[in-house]
Amino acid sequence: MKKFFKVVVGRWLARTPWGMAILGVGWFLGRRRRQREQEQAGRGGRGYVTRGSGRPPRSGRR
């Protein structure tokens, strides 16, 4: 649902030059945040755990 909301808001903002500027700033800030999180995880910090599909791991069974 969150991804769908992002798409709808992004399409709505992309209709105007001001909206494109807002999207650009948001993209830049999000990119910086992700880089900072990766650096913290890389140097032994507590980094965030990302979940792929939202399902629990399969524990080696098939």
Kinemage of the C-alpha trace (Angstrom):
@kinemage 1
@onewidth
@group {chain A} dominant
@subgroup {mainchain}
@vectorlist {calphas} color= white
{ca met a 1} P 0.000 0.000 0.000
{ca lys a 2} L 2.868 2.358 0.806
{ca lys a 3} L 4.413 1.865 -2.642
{ca phe a 4} L 1.063 2.508 -4.303
{ca phe a 5} L 0.658 5.733 -2.313
{ca lys a 6} L 4.166 6.848 -3.356
{ca val a 7} L 3.327 6.228 -7.015
{ca val a 8} L 0.062 8.182 -6.819
{ca val a 9} L 1.683 11.134 -5.029
{ca gly a 10} L 4.666 11.062 -7.396
{ca arg a 11} L 2.454 11.151 -10.473
{ca trp a 12} L 0.389 13.965 -9.003
{ca leu a 13} L 3.499 16.034 -8.176
{ca ala a 14} L 5.129 15.340 -11.547
{ca arg a 15} L 2.438 17.350 -13.338
{ca thr a 16} L 3.953 20.741 -12.451
{ca pro a 17} L 7.478 22.209 -12.438
{ca trp a 18} L 7.203 22.907 -8.692
{ca gly a 19} L 6.186 19.327 -8.091
{ca met a 20} L 9.172 18.079 -10.073
{ca ala a 21} L 11.443 20.240 -7.908
{ca ile a 22} L 9.888 18.770 -4.756
{ca leu a 23} L 10.337 15.239 -6.104
{ca gly a 24} L 13.977 15.980 -6.932
{ca val a 25} L 14.705 17.283 -3.438
{ca gly a 26} L 12.970 14.271 -1.879
{ca trp a 27} L 14.924 11.880 -4.086
{ca phe a 28} L 18.218 13.563 -3.177
{ca leu a 29} L 17.505 13.518 0.564
{ca gly a 30} L 16.374 9.877 0.462
{ca arg a 31} L 19.514 8.908 -1.423
{ca arg a 32} L 21.720 10.593 1.176
{ca arg a 33} L 19.846 8.861 3.997
{ca arg a 34} L 20.271 5.431 2.397
{ca gln a 35} L 24.000 6.041 1.880
{ca arg a 36} L 24.412 7.044 5.526
{ca glu a 37} L 22.582 3.897 6.696
{ca gln a 38} L 24.812 1.704 4.536
{ca glu a 39} L 27.945 3.366 5.920
{ca gln a 40} L 26.784 2.779 9.501
{ca ala a 41} L 26.027 -0.865 8.770
{ca gly a 42} L 29.398 -1.274 7.045
{ca arg a 43} L 31.481 -0.087 9.983
{ca gly a 44} L 29.874 -2.358 12.540
{ca gly a 45} L 27.147 0.020 13.578
{ca arg a 46} L 23.666 -1.122 14.284
{ca gly a 47} L 22.324 -0.609 10.718
{ca tyr a 48} L 18.774 -1.322 9.702
{ca val a 49} L 17.611 -4.766 8.689
{ca thr a 50} L 15.791 -4.788 5.394
{ca arg a 51} L 13.115 -7.354 4.755
{ca gly a 52} L 12.675 -8.582 1.237
{ca ser a 53} L 9.157 -9.851 0.708
{ca gly a 54} L 7.898 -9.471 4.256
{ca arg a 55} L 7.732 -13.231 4.753
{ca pro a 56} L 9.705 -15.084 7.430
{ca pro a 57} L 12.790 -17.028 6.297
{ca arg a 58} L 12.287 -20.585 5.107
{ca ser a 59} L 14.727 -22.139 7.637
{ca gly a 60} L 16.386 -24.373 5.054
{ca arg a 61} L 13.263 -26.422 4.270
{ca arg a 62} L 11.829 -26.676 0.798
